[in-house]
Amino acid sequence: MQIFGFNKTTLLDFPEHVACTVFTGGCNFRCPFCQNGDLVLHGGSLPVLDEEEVFRVLRKRKGILTGVCVTGGEPTLQRDLDVFLSRVKELGYLVKLDSNGYRPEVLQSLCERGLVDYFAMDIKSSPENYARTAGVKELDMGLIRESVDFIRSCGLDYEFRTTVVRELHSSGDFLSIGEWLKGCKAYFLQSYVESEGVICKEFSSYSKEELEEFVMLLKPYIDNVSLRGVD
């Protein structure tokens, strides 16, 4: 598997677990606010990390780490993702997989084979504005809906999350998302943060107070909705 980044310890990426995070390259979306622009746009030109180094760390830190997060880019584009996750599971680790949900057949296959313990799916926006926010003109919303429905019914722990951008999201979007995700297990709003890695540096964030107003709009639909990473 092509690995372009490796964070050996994280207390934030996998709820209730001390974990490490593996970053893959490439993506089938072009979200203009993406923080990992190099991984999405220039993965082929970045140095690839030795997969065996990751497994050396995992073997050495058994008993300290309990989980492995695989993120990107979009991990489901990796042809040998299943092989990598099989090796991780053989070492006794729990696996959290981050995905944009555009390849539901991959999510289903990994789940059926017992290779994932926790799904985290990005909800880019309301169905009406999904294509614009994902940066894909001919987006098939049916694939996104299929992944959401599968994740909600598969029996694994999961979360949905949205990075909120002032120029791309409105209260109307969150009312629509609330109807769509009504009754889901967990939904988090994350504030957009400007950084050097952002694909398009023309966006801004909402204030904490404004984000809390979105949370209140969602509360009638989703009990477990909250802000994440907002000071």
N, C-alpha and C positions, 0 to 999 in steps of 0.2 A: 504494500500500500504506500502511496506517496504521502509522506509526512513532511510538512513545511514548518511546523512549530510544535514545541513540547514544553508545557508548563508542569514541572515536576510535583508541585503541591498547590492545591487550591482548596479553600474552605467555603467558596462561594458557588462554584459551578454545579455541584451535585448536592442537593438538599440533604442535610443530616449525615453527610459523609465527608471524610478527608479523602481527597481524590487528586488525580493528575488529569491534565487535559491535552489531548492530541489534536492538532490542527491539520486538516487536509486542504488541498487546493482545488480551484475550479468551482464554478457554480452555473446553474442553468437560469438564475435570475440576475438582474442587474439593478438591484435596489440602489438608487442614487445616494442614499444616506448610509450605505454599508460602511462599517468601521474597518473591515478587512479588505480594502480595495486591492492590495497587492495579491492576496490569495485568490481573489475572484478574477482579476483581470490579467495578472502576470504570473500565475502559478508555474507555468512552464519555464520561466526564467529564474525562478528562485532555487536556492540550494535545497536538495532533498536530504532529510535526516535519515540516518541509518535506523531502520526498523528494529534491528537487534539491540541497539542502544536503549530503546524504549523498554524492551523486554528485560534487559539487564537491570534497569531501574526497578521495574515491577517485581522481579524476583528478589532484589535486594531489600525492597521496602514492604514486603508482605508483613502484615501485622501493624504497619503504620498507616498505609493507604488501604482503603476499602473499596474504592470505586475508580473507574476510568471514564472520563468524558471524551466523546469523539465529536468534534465540531468542524467548522470550515470557515469559508467555502461551504460546499454541500457534500457531506460524506457519502450519501447514497450514490454519487457518481463514480465512486471508487469500485473498480471491478472485483477486487479481492477484499472488500470490506468484511465479508462473511468469514474469510480465512483469518483475518486479523482479529476479529471479535472472538472467534473460536479459541484462538490461542490465549486471549485475555481471560476468557471464562475458564479455561483449563487451569489457570493459576488461581482461581477462586475469587476473582474480582467481580463486582457488580458493574454493569455497563449502562451509562446514560448516553443516549444518542440525540444530538441536535439535528433538526432537519427543517427544510422549508416545505416539506410535504408534497413535492411535485412528482415523487416516484412512489406512490402508495404500494405498488407491488413489492418493492424492496422492503418497506417497513413491515408488510405482512409476512414476507418470507423470513426475515430476521426474527420476528416474534415467534412464528411457528417453530423455528429451530431453537428457541430458548437462548438467543444470543443478545437480547436486550432486556434490561430490567426497568428502564425509565425512559420515556419519550419526552422530549421538549420540542414543540413545534412552534415556529414563528407564524403568527397571524399578521400578515402585512397591513391589512386594512379591512374595511367592509367589503363584501362581495362586489359592490358597485364600483369601488375604486381600487380593487386589487391589482389589476393590470398596470395601472399608472404607478402605483407605489412599488410594485415588484420590478418595474422597468422592462416588462415583456408585453409587446403589443398584442400578440395572438395567444394570450394565456388561456389555458383550458381550466376554467374554474371547477369543472367536474372532478379533476384530479385532486384539487385542494379539498373539496368537500369529502371526497372518498377517504382521504387521509384523516381528516378530522373525525369522521364517523368511525373509522377503524380504531383510531387511538382511544376514542371514548368508550369503545365496546370491547377492547382486547383483554381487559383485566389487569393490565400493568399500571403502575404509577405513571402519571404524566402531568405535564403542564402546557398551557398555551401562553404565549407572551407577545407583546407588541412594543416595538420601539416607537415612541410617539414623537412626531416631528410637526412643528407648528404649521409649516407650509403644506403638509400632506394630510393631516388628520383634523377632524372637527368633531363636535359633539354628536352630529348626525351619524358619523361613522361609528362611534361607540354605541349608540343606540341600536344600530343595525347589527354590530358585532354581538351585543348583548342578546338580541333575539336569536341570532345564529348559534351562539355557544351556550344558550340558556341551560343552567343546571350542570355545567362542566365542573370537574374536580378542582381546578386551580387556573387562574388567569392573572398574569402580572403585566403591569404597565411599566416600561422602562423609558427614561428620558433620553432623547437624542443628546449626544455629546460630540462636540466638534473635536476632530483630531487630525493628525497628518495622514492617517490611513483612509479617510473618508473619500469616496469616489467623487462626489460633487460637493464642493465647499460653499454651498449657497443656502444652507438651512439653519434653523435656529430651534431652540427648545422652548417648551412651556415652563412656567414657574411651577414650583411644588404645589402652590395653592390651586393653580389651574388644573394640574394633574389630579389633585384630590377631588376636584369637581367631576372629572371624568369617572373616577372610581365610584362616586355617589350615583352617577347616572347608571352605572353597571350593576350596582348592588341589588336592585329588584330582580335581576336575571341570574346573577352568579354570586353565591354566598362568599366564596373564597376568592375575592378579587382585591388586589393591593398593589402598592408601588414597590418597585425593587430598585435598589441602587440610587435612591434619591435622598440627598441630605436635607 
